[in-house]
Amino acid sequence: MGQDLDPYDDMVAQFEAFGIADSPSYVELVQTFASVLLAVDGNDVTGDTQMLLDDGQRFGFLYFGWGSCSWCDAMYAAHGCIPELMRLRVDLAAKTVWCDSARDLAYYLATKDWALDFDADGAATEAFVVRTLEILAATRR
């Protein structure tokens, strides 16, 4: 008869397979589900991060806060706790806007009404969008 696996042990094994410590950075955690092509942090107290992602089949845009009154509490609480880190990983993946092509993501970012994002830092967001459009324009898929 097979031995029953403890769900926590299975989660630990999955997390260890990613090859990161139990106290990863946001970039390291995101890299467990996609390549980070670009990450831009805002220069304000809210600590926003915008990322351009590639999971091998799609391109993604992830925008989250990690500063005061934001996701900082989530990462702080998750450090050293693999189930919480896995939950945060799932939440970040679900928050990502995925598009099937570089062109579709470029269109989304170029036409998005950034004024609707209350925490969008104008200069950092503009720099992110400009650089992202350059990267996506050079992409062949």
TAHUGI-V36834 format. One record per residue. N is the residue number from 1. RES is the residue in one letter. D_CENTER is the distance of its C-alpha to the mean C-alpha in whole Angstrom. Layout:
<<N:RES:D_CENTER> <N:RES:D_CENTER>>
This chain:
<<1:M:41> <2:G:37> <3:Q:36> <4:D:33> <5:L:30> <6:D:29> <7:P:25> <8:Y:24> <9:D:25> <10:D:23> <11:M:20> <12:V:21> <13:A:22> <14:Q:19> <15:F:16> <16:E:19> <17:A:19> <18:F:15> <19:G:17> <20:I:16> <21:A:17> <22:D:17> <23:S:16> <24:P:13> <25:S:11> <26:Y:7> <27:V:7> <28:E:9> <29:L:8> <30:V:5> <31:Q:8> <32:T:10> <33:F:9> <34:A:8> <35:S:9> <36:V:8> <37:L:11> <38:L:10> <39:A:9> <40:V:11> <41:D:12> <42:G:15> <43:N:18> <44:D:19> <45:V:19> <46:T:16> <47:G:14> <48:D:11> <49:T:8> <50:Q:8> <51:M:6> <52:L:8> <53:L:7> <54:D:11> <55:D:11> <56:G:15> <57:Q:16> <58:R:14> <59:F:12> <60:G:9> <61:F:8> <62:L:5> <63:Y:7> <64:F:8> <65:G:10> <66:W:11> <67:G:15> <68:S:18> <69:C:18> <70:S:14> <71:W:12> <72:C:14> <73:D:16> <74:A:14> <75:M:13> <76:Y:16> <77:A:18> <78:A:16> <79:H:17> <80:G:19> <81:C:19> <82:I:18> <83:P:18> <84:E:16> <85:L:13> <86:M:13> <87:R:13> <88:L:10> <89:R:8> <90:V:10> <91:D:9> <92:L:5> <93:A:6> <94:A:9> <95:K:8> <96:T:7> <97:V:10> <98:W:11> <99:C:14> <100:D:17> <101:S:18> <102:A:17> <103:R:20> <104:D:19> <105:L:15> <106:A:17> <107:Y:20> <108:Y:17> <109:L:16> <110:A:20> <111:T:21> <112:K:18> <113:D:20> <114:W:18> <115:A:21> <116:L:20> <117:D:17> <118:F:19> <119:D:17> <120:A:16> <121:D:17> <122:G:20> <123:A:20> <124:A:16> <125:T:15> <126:E:18> <127:A:18> <128:F:14> <129:V:16> <130:V:19> <131:R:17> <132:T:15> <133:L:18> <134:E:20> <135:I:17> <136:L:17> <137:A:21> <138:A:22> <139:T:20> <140:R:23> <141:R:21>>
